Amino acid sequence: MSRPLRAEAPSERFCTRLSPAERDRVHQAATVNHQTSSEFARDALVLAADDCLEMPRRIVSSDETP
């Protein structure tokens, strides 16, 4: 039995670079959550994107410095 898709369209590969220490940390967190590293990373990325996009956006004029 195949795994159901997480979205309407088939998934696509998304590559990101991690240091060995970062990769180990992700693997440890995934293990604690009973997930694969890919599942953990996907869930964390989508959650972070959702949190970011839910924040009210502040319009910054060109005269302001960030």
N, CA, C and O atoms as a CHARMM CRD file, in Angstrom:
* protein
*
  264
    1    1 MET  N      0.84800  -1.17500   0.00000 PROA 1      0.00000
    2    1 MET  CA     0.00000   0.00000   0.00000 PROA 1      0.00000
    3    1 MET  C      0.89200   1.23600   0.00000 PROA 1      0.00000
    4    1 MET  O      1.81400   1.34400   0.80800 PROA 1      0.00000
    5    2 SER  N      0.61600   2.16300  -0.90400 PROA 2      0.00000
    6    2 SER  CA     1.43200   3.37000  -0.98100 PROA 2      0.00000
    7    2 SER  C      0.93300   4.41900   0.00400 PROA 2      0.00000
    8    2 SER  O     -0.23000   4.42100   0.40800 PROA 2      0.00000
    9    3 ARG  N      1.82600   5.29100   0.36900 PROA 3      0.00000
   10    3 ARG  CA     1.53100   6.36500   1.31200 PROA 3      0.00000
   11    3 ARG  C      0.69200   7.42900   0.61100 PROA 3      0.00000
   12    3 ARG  O      0.99900   7.76900  -0.53200 PROA 3      0.00000
   13    4 PRO  N     -0.35400   7.97200   1.24200 PROA 4      0.00000
   14    4 PRO  CA    -1.15400   9.02100   0.60900 PROA 4      0.00000
   15    4 PRO  C     -0.33400  10.30000   0.43800 PROA 4      0.00000
   16    4 PRO  O      0.55400  10.58600   1.24100 PROA 4      0.00000
   17    5 LEU  N     -0.63100  11.05700  -0.59500 PROA 5      0.00000
   18    5 LEU  CA     0.06000  12.31300  -0.83700 PROA 5      0.00000
   19    5 LEU  C     -0.32000  13.33400   0.22600 PROA 5      0.00000
   20    5 LEU  O     -1.44200  13.32300   0.73300 PROA 5      0.00000
   21    6 ARG  N      0.61500  14.21400   0.56000 PROA 6      0.00000
   22    6 ARG  CA     0.38100  15.23500   1.57700 PROA 6      0.00000
   23    6 ARG  C     -0.26800  16.48300   0.99300 PROA 6      0.00000
   24    6 ARG  O     -0.69400  17.36100   1.74400 PROA 6      0.00000
   25    7 ALA  N     -0.35000  16.57800  -0.31300 PROA 7      0.00000
   26    7 ALA  CA    -0.93700  17.75700  -0.95900 PROA 7      0.00000
   27    7 ALA  C     -1.66200  17.30600  -2.21700 PROA 7      0.00000
   28    7 ALA  O     -1.68800  16.11600  -2.52900 PROA 7      0.00000
   29    8 GLU  N     -2.24300  18.24000  -2.92900 PROA 8      0.00000
   30    8 GLU  CA    -2.98100  17.90500  -4.13500 PROA 8      0.00000
   31    8 GLU  C     -2.05600  17.37800  -5.23000 PROA 8      0.00000
   32    8 GLU  O     -2.43500  16.47900  -5.98100 PROA 8      0.00000
   33    9 ALA  N     -0.87100  17.92200  -5.32400 PROA 9      0.00000
   34    9 ALA  CA     0.08000  17.54200  -6.36700 PROA 9      0.00000
   35    9 ALA  C      1.12600  16.58600  -5.80100 PROA 9      0.00000
   36    9 ALA  O      1.35600  16.56200  -4.59200 PROA 9      0.00000
   37   10 PRO  N      1.76100  15.79600  -6.67100 PROA 10     0.00000
   38   10 PRO  CA     2.84300  14.92600  -6.19300 PROA 10     0.00000
   39   10 PRO  C      3.95400  15.77100  -5.55500 PROA 10     0.00000
   40   10 PRO  O      4.17700  16.91800  -5.94200 PROA 10     0.00000
   41   11 SER  N      4.62600  15.19700  -4.59800 PROA 11     0.00000
   42   11 SER  CA     5.68900  15.93600  -3.91900 PROA 11     0.00000
   43   11 SER  C      6.89600  16.08900  -4.83300 PROA 11     0.00000
   44   11 SER  O      7.08900  15.32000  -5.77400 PROA 11     0.00000
   45   12 GLU  N      7.70100  17.09900  -4.53400 PROA 12     0.00000
   46   12 GLU  CA     8.93300  17.36200  -5.26300 PROA 12     0.00000
   47   12 GLU  C     10.06300  17.45700  -4.26200 PROA 12     0.00000
   48   12 GLU  O      9.85500  17.81600  -3.10300 PROA 12     0.00000
   49   13 ARG  N     11.25300  17.13700  -4.71400 PROA 13     0.00000
   50   13 ARG  CA    12.43800  17.19800  -3.86700 PROA 13     0.00000
   51   13 ARG  C     12.78700  18.65100  -3.56800 PROA 13     0.00000
   52   13 ARG  O     12.70900  19.50800  -4.44800 PROA 13     0.00000
   53   14 PHE  N     13.17100  18.92500  -2.32400 PROA 14     0.00000
   54   14 PHE  CA    13.61600  20.24300  -1.88200 PROA 14     0.00000
   55   14 PHE  C     14.91900  20.02800  -1.13800 PROA 14     0.00000
   56   14 PHE  O     14.93000  19.44600  -0.05400 PROA 14     0.00000
   57   15 CYS  N     15.99700  20.48500  -1.70300 PROA 15     0.00000
   58   15 CYS  CA    17.32600  20.25000  -1.10600 PROA 15     0.00000
   59   15 CYS  C     17.77400  21.45100  -0.29800 PROA 15     0.00000
   60   15 CYS  O     17.53200  22.59800  -0.67300 PROA 15     0.00000
   61   16 THR  N     18.42700  21.17300   0.80800 PROA 16     0.00000
   62   16 THR  CA    19.01100  22.22100   1.63000 PROA 16     0.00000
   63   16 THR  C     20.31900  21.69700   2.20900 PROA 16     0.00000
   64   16 THR  O     20.47400  20.49600   2.43100 PROA 16     0.00000
   65   17 ARG  N     21.23400  22.58600   2.44300 PROA 17     0.00000
   66   17 ARG  CA    22.53700  22.19600   2.98100 PROA 17     0.00000
   67   17 ARG  C     22.51800  22.30400   4.50900 PROA 17     0.00000
   68   17 ARG  O     22.02000  23.27900   5.07100 PROA 17     0.00000
   69   18 LEU  N     23.06500  21.29200   5.15600 PROA 18     0.00000
   70   18 LEU  CA    23.20000  21.28200   6.61100 PROA 18     0.00000
   71   18 LEU  C     24.61700  20.88300   6.96100 PROA 18     0.00000
   72   18 LEU  O     25.22900  20.06600   6.27400 PROA 18     0.00000
   73   19 SER  N     25.13000  21.45500   8.01800 PROA 19     0.00000
   74   19 SER  CA    26.43100  21.00900   8.52500 PROA 19     0.00000
   75   19 SER  C     26.23200  19.63000   9.13900 PROA 19     0.00000
   76   19 SER  O     25.09800  19.24100   9.41700 PROA 19     0.00000
   77   20 PRO  N     27.30300  18.89200   9.35200 PROA 20     0.00000
   78   20 PRO  CA    27.15500  17.59300  10.01100 PROA 20     0.00000
   79   20 PRO  C     26.47400  17.70400  11.38000 PROA 20     0.00000
   80   20 PRO  O     25.67300  16.84200  11.74400 PROA 20     0.00000
   81   21 ALA  N     26.78600  18.74600  12.12800 PROA 21     0.00000
   82   21 ALA  CA    26.15600  18.92800  13.44600 PROA 21     0.00000
   83   21 ALA  C     24.65800  19.20100  13.30100 PROA 21     0.00000
   84   21 ALA  O     23.85300  18.66800  14.06500 PROA 21     0.00000
   85   22 GLU  N     24.28600  20.02500  12.32900 PROA 22     0.00000
   86   22 GLU  CA    22.87200  20.31400  12.10100 PROA 22     0.00000
   87   22 GLU  C     22.13000  19.05600  11.65200 PROA 22     0.00000
   88   22 GLU  O     21.01500  18.79000  12.10200 PROA 22     0.00000
   89   23 ARG  N     22.74500  18.30200  10.78100 PROA 23     0.00000
   90   23 ARG  CA    22.12100  17.06900  10.29500 PROA 23     0.00000
   91   23 ARG  C     21.91000  16.08400  11.44200 PROA 23     0.00000
   92   23 ARG  O     20.85800  15.45100  11.53400 PROA 23     0.00000
   93   24 ASP  N     22.91100  15.95300  12.31800 PROA 24     0.00000
   94   24 ASP  CA    22.76800  15.07300  13.48400 PROA 24     0.00000
   95   24 ASP  C     21.64400  15.54600  14.39400 PROA 24     0.00000
   96   24 ASP  O     20.88700  14.73200  14.92400 PROA 24     0.00000
   97   25 ARG  N     21.53300  16.84900  14.57300 PROA 25     0.00000
   98   25 ARG  CA    20.48400  17.41300  15.43500 PROA 25     0.00000
   99   25 ARG  C     19.09600  17.12200  14.87300 PROA 25     0.00000
  100   25 ARG  O     18.18100  16.75900  15.61300 PROA 25     0.00000
  101   26 VAL  N     18.94600  17.28400  13.55400 PROA 26     0.00000
  102   26 VAL  CA    17.67400  16.97600  12.89500 PROA 26     0.00000
  103   26 VAL  C     17.36100  15.49000  13.04900 PROA 26     0.00000
  104   26 VAL  O     16.22400  15.12100  13.34200 PROA 26     0.00000
  105   27 HSD  N     18.35400  14.64800  12.85500 PROA 27     0.00000
  106   27 HSD  CA    18.13800  13.20500  12.98500 PROA 27     0.00000
  107   27 HSD  C     17.72400  12.84100  14.41400 PROA 27     0.00000
  108   27 HSD  O     16.82900  12.01800  14.60700 PROA 27     0.00000
  109   28 GLN  N     18.36800  13.44900  15.41700 PROA 28     0.00000
  110   28 GLN  CA    18.00900  13.18600  16.81200 PROA 28     0.00000
  111   28 GLN  C     16.57000  13.61000  17.09200 PROA 28     0.00000
  112   28 GLN  O     15.81600  12.87700  17.73100 PROA 28     0.00000
  113   29 ALA  N     16.19600  14.78400  16.61500 PROA 29     0.00000
  114   29 ALA  CA    14.83300  15.27400  16.84400 PROA 29     0.00000
  115   29 ALA  C     13.81800  14.37900  16.14000 PROA 29     0.00000
  116   29 ALA  O     12.75200  14.09700  16.68800 PROA 29     0.00000
  117   30 ALA  N     14.14000  13.93900  14.94300 PROA 30     0.00000
  118   30 ALA  CA    13.24500  13.04900  14.20400 PROA 30     0.00000
  119   30 ALA  C     13.06000  11.73900  14.95400 PROA 30     0.00000
  120   30 ALA  O     11.94700  11.22100  15.04300 PROA 30     0.00000
  121   31 THR  N     14.13100  11.21300  15.48400 PROA 31     0.00000
  122   31 THR  CA    14.06500   9.95700  16.23100 PROA 31     0.00000
  123   31 THR  C     13.17000  10.09400  17.45500 PROA 31     0.00000
  124   31 THR  O     12.35700   9.21300  17.73500 PROA 31     0.00000
  125   32 VAL  N     13.31700  11.20200  18.18700 PROA 32     0.00000
  126   32 VAL  CA    12.48500  11.45100  19.36700 PROA 32     0.00000
  127   32 VAL  C     11.00900  11.51900  18.98200 PROA 32     0.00000
  128   32 VAL  O     10.14300  11.09100  19.74500 PROA 32     0.00000
  129   33 ASN  N     10.72500  12.06000  17.78900 PROA 33     0.00000
  130   33 ASN  CA     9.34000  12.20500  17.32500 PROA 33     0.00000
  131   33 ASN  C      8.84500  10.99700  16.52500 PROA 33     0.00000
  132   33 ASN  O      7.74900  11.03400  15.96600 PROA 33     0.00000
  133   34 HSD  N      9.63500   9.94100  16.46900 PROA 34     0.00000
  134   34 HSD  CA     9.26500   8.72900  15.72600 PROA 34     0.00000
  135   34 HSD  C      8.97600   9.04200  14.25400 PROA 34     0.00000
  136   34 HSD  O      7.99500   8.56600  13.68300 PROA 34     0.00000
  137   35 GLN  N      9.85500   9.85300  13.65600 PROA 35     0.00000
  138   35 GLN  CA     9.74100  10.24300  12.26200 PROA 35     0.00000
  139   35 GLN  C     11.06800   9.98700  11.56000 PROA 35     0.00000
  140   35 GLN  O     12.10700   9.80900  12.19600 PROA 35     0.00000
  141   36 THR  N     11.00600   9.97500  10.22800 PROA 36     0.00000
  142   36 THR  CA    12.25600   9.99200   9.47500 PROA 36     0.00000
  143   36 THR  C     12.76800  11.43000   9.49000 PROA 36     0.00000
  144   36 THR  O     12.02800  12.35900   9.81200 PROA 36     0.00000
  145   37 SER  N     14.02700  11.60200   9.14300 PROA 37     0.00000
  146   37 SER  CA    14.57500  12.95300   9.06900 PROA 37     0.00000
  147   37 SER  C     13.81100  13.79300   8.04600 PROA 37     0.00000
  148   37 SER  O     13.57300  14.97900   8.27200 PROA 37     0.00000
  149   38 SER  N     13.43000  13.18800   6.93200 PROA 38     0.00000
  150   38 SER  CA    12.68000  13.90400   5.89400 PROA 38     0.00000
  151   38 SER  C     11.30900  14.33800   6.40200 PROA 38     0.00000
  152   38 SER  O     10.88400  15.46900   6.16500 PROA 38     0.00000
  153   39 GLU  N     10.62100  13.44300   7.09600 PROA 39     0.00000
  154   39 GLU  CA     9.30300  13.79100   7.63800 PROA 39     0.00000
  155   39 GLU  C      9.41900  14.93600   8.64100 PROA 39     0.00000
  156   39 GLU  O      8.63000  15.88100   8.61700 PROA 39     0.00000
  157   40 PHE  N     10.41500  14.83600   9.52200 PROA 40     0.00000
  158   40 PHE  CA    10.60800  15.88200  10.52400 PROA 40     0.00000
  159   40 PHE  C     10.92900  17.21500   9.86700 PROA 40     0.00000
  160   40 PHE  O     10.34700  18.24000  10.22100 PROA 40     0.00000
  161   41 ALA  N     11.85500  17.20700   8.90700 PROA 41     0.00000
  162   41 ALA  CA    12.26200  18.44300   8.24000 PROA 41     0.00000
  163   41 ALA  C     11.08800  19.05600   7.47600 PROA 41     0.00000
  164   41 ALA  O     10.88200  20.26900   7.52200 PROA 41     0.00000
  165   42 ARG  N     10.32000  18.22300   6.77600 PROA 42     0.00000
  166   42 ARG  CA     9.15600  18.72800   6.03100 PROA 42     0.00000
  167   42 ARG  C      8.16300  19.37600   6.98200 PROA 42     0.00000
  168   42 ARG  O      7.70500  20.49000   6.72700 PROA 42     0.00000
  169   43 ASP  N      7.82300  18.70200   8.06900 PROA 43     0.00000
  170   43 ASP  CA     6.87300  19.25700   9.03300 PROA 43     0.00000
  171   43 ASP  C      7.39000  20.56100   9.63600 PROA 43     0.00000
  172   43 ASP  O      6.62900  21.51500   9.80000 PROA 43     0.00000
  173   44 ALA  N      8.68600  20.60700   9.96900 PROA 44     0.00000
  174   44 ALA  CA     9.26800  21.81100  10.56300 PROA 44     0.00000
  175   44 ALA  C      9.27000  22.96700   9.56900 PROA 44     0.00000
  176   44 ALA  O      8.97700  24.10400   9.94000 PROA 44     0.00000
  177   45 LEU  N      9.59900  22.68600   8.31400 PROA 45     0.00000
  178   45 LEU  CA     9.60500  23.74100   7.29700 PROA 45     0.00000
  179   45 LEU  C      8.20900  24.29600   7.05200 PROA 45     0.00000
  180   45 LEU  O      8.03100  25.51200   6.97900 PROA 45     0.00000
  181   46 VAL  N      7.22700  23.42600   6.92600 PROA 46     0.00000
  182   46 VAL  CA     5.86500  23.87700   6.66800 PROA 46     0.00000
  183   46 VAL  C      5.32200  24.65600   7.86400 PROA 46     0.00000
  184   46 VAL  O      4.65400  25.67500   7.68500 PROA 46     0.00000
  185   47 LEU  N      5.60000  24.19300   9.07400 PROA 47     0.00000
  186   47 LEU  CA     5.15700  24.90500  10.28000 PROA 47     0.00000
  187   47 LEU  C      5.80700  26.28500  10.35900 PROA 47     0.00000
  188   47 LEU  O      5.13500  27.26900  10.66900 PROA 47     0.00000
  189   48 ALA  N      7.10900  26.36300  10.08000 PROA 48     0.00000
  190   48 ALA  CA     7.80300  27.65200  10.11100 PROA 48     0.00000
  191   48 ALA  C      7.23800  28.59500   9.05600 PROA 48     0.00000
  192   48 ALA  O      7.06800  29.78500   9.31900 PROA 48     0.00000
  193   49 ALA  N      6.94600  28.08000   7.87400 PROA 49     0.00000
  194   49 ALA  CA     6.35900  28.90700   6.81700 PROA 49     0.00000
  195   49 ALA  C      4.98100  29.40400   7.23100 PROA 49     0.00000
  196   49 ALA  O      4.65700  30.57600   7.03600 PROA 49     0.00000
  197   50 ASP  N      4.17500  28.52500   7.79700 PROA 50     0.00000
  198   50 ASP  CA     2.83800  28.91900   8.26100 PROA 50     0.00000
  199   50 ASP  C      2.93500  30.00500   9.33300 PROA 50     0.00000
  200   50 ASP  O      2.20100  30.99200   9.28400 PROA 50     0.00000
  201   51 ASP  N      3.83300  29.82800  10.29300 PROA 51     0.00000
  202   51 ASP  CA     4.01000  30.82500  11.35700 PROA 51     0.00000
  203   51 ASP  C      4.44100  32.16400  10.77800 PROA 51     0.00000
  204   51 ASP  O      3.93800  33.21100  11.18700 PROA 51     0.00000
  205   52 CYS  N      5.35700  32.13500   9.84000 PROA 52     0.00000
  206   52 CYS  CA     5.86900  33.36100   9.22300 PROA 52     0.00000
  207   52 CYS  C      4.77300  34.08200   8.44800 PROA 52     0.00000
  208   52 CYS  O      4.64600  35.30300   8.53900 PROA 52     0.00000
  209   53 LEU  N      3.99200  33.34200   7.69800 PROA 53     0.00000
  210   53 LEU  CA     2.96900  33.95200   6.86000 PROA 53     0.00000
  211   53 LEU  C      1.75100  34.40900   7.64800 PROA 53     0.00000
  212   53 LEU  O      0.98000  35.23100   7.15400 PROA 53     0.00000
  213   54 GLU  N      1.55800  33.89900   8.85800 PROA 54     0.00000
  214   54 GLU  CA     0.44800  34.32800   9.70400 PROA 54     0.00000
  215   54 GLU  C      0.76500  35.60700  10.46100 PROA 54     0.00000
  216   54 GLU  O     -0.14400  36.26600  10.96500 PROA 54     0.00000
  217   55 MET  N      2.04400  35.97100  10.54900 PROA 55     0.00000
  218   55 MET  CA     2.43600  37.18300  11.26400 PROA 55     0.00000
  219   55 MET  C      1.96600  38.39800  10.47700 PROA 55     0.00000
  220   55 MET  O      2.04400  38.40800   9.24900 PROA 55     0.00000
  221   56 PRO  N      1.47700  39.42400  11.17500 PROA 56     0.00000
  222   56 PRO  CA     1.07700  40.63100  10.45200 PROA 56     0.00000
  223   56 PRO  C      2.29200  41.23700   9.75100 PROA 56     0.00000
  224   56 PRO  O      3.38300  41.31400  10.31600 PROA 56     0.00000
  225   57 ARG  N      2.07900  41.65700   8.53100 PROA 57     0.00000
  226   57 ARG  CA     3.17800  42.23900   7.76400 PROA 57     0.00000
  227   57 ARG  C      3.22600  43.74500   7.99300 PROA 57     0.00000
  228   57 ARG  O      2.20100  44.42500   7.96200 PROA 57     0.00000
  229   58 ARG  N      4.41100  44.24200   8.22000 PROA 58     0.00000
  230   58 ARG  CA     4.61500  45.66900   8.42600 PROA 58     0.00000
  231   58 ARG  C      5.21500  46.23900   7.15100 PROA 58     0.00000
  232   58 ARG  O      6.23000  45.74400   6.66100 PROA 58     0.00000
  233   59 ILE  N      4.59600  47.26600   6.62100 PROA 59     0.00000
  234   59 ILE  CA     5.11700  47.89200   5.40700 PROA 59     0.00000
  235   59 ILE  C      6.23800  48.84000   5.81000 PROA 59     0.00000
  236   59 ILE  O      6.05000  49.72500   6.64500 PROA 59     0.00000
  237   60 VAL  N      7.40400  48.64300   5.20800 PROA 60     0.00000
  238   60 VAL  CA     8.56800  49.47100   5.52100 PROA 60     0.00000
  239   60 VAL  C      8.79000  50.40000   4.34100 PROA 60     0.00000
  240   60 VAL  O      8.91200  49.96100   3.19700 PROA 60     0.00000
  241   61 SER  N      8.83900  51.70000   4.64100 PROA 61     0.00000
  242   61 SER  CA     9.09400  52.66700   3.56800 PROA 61     0.00000
  243   61 SER  C     10.57000  52.64000   3.20700 PROA 61     0.00000
  244   61 SER  O     11.39800  52.16600   3.98500 PROA 61     0.00000
  245   62 SER  N     10.89200  53.14300   2.04500 PROA 62     0.00000
  246   62 SER  CA    12.28500  53.14400   1.60100 PROA 62     0.00000
  247   62 SER  C     13.16000  54.05500   2.43300 PROA 62     0.00000
  248   62 SER  O     14.38500  53.95700   2.36800 PROA 62     0.00000
  249   63 ASP  N     12.54600  54.96300   3.23400 PROA 63     0.00000
  250   63 ASP  CA    13.30700  55.85700   4.09800 PROA 63     0.00000
  251   63 ASP  C     13.75100  55.19200   5.38500 PROA 63     0.00000
  252   63 ASP  O     14.67300  55.67200   6.04500 PROA 63     0.00000
  253   64 GLU  N     13.11100  54.09900   5.75100 PROA 64     0.00000
  254   64 GLU  CA    13.43300  53.40400   6.99900 PROA 64     0.00000
  255   64 GLU  C     14.54500  52.40500   6.76900 PROA 64     0.00000
  256   64 GLU  O     14.68500  51.84500   5.68100 PROA 64     0.00000
  257   65 THR  N     15.33300  52.18900   7.80800 PROA 65     0.00000
  258   65 THR  CA    16.33900  51.13700   7.75300 PROA 65     0.00000
  259   65 THR  C     15.80300  49.93900   8.50700 PROA 65     0.00000
  260   65 THR  O     15.13300  50.10100   9.52700 PROA 65     0.00000
  261   66 PRO  N     16.08700  48.73200   8.02000 PROA 66     0.00000
  262   66 PRO  CA    15.54700  47.53100   8.68800 PROA 66     0.00000
  263   66 PRO  C     16.11000  47.33800  10.06500 PROA 66     0.00000
  264   66 PRO  O     15.75400  46.37800  10.74800 PROA 66     0.00000
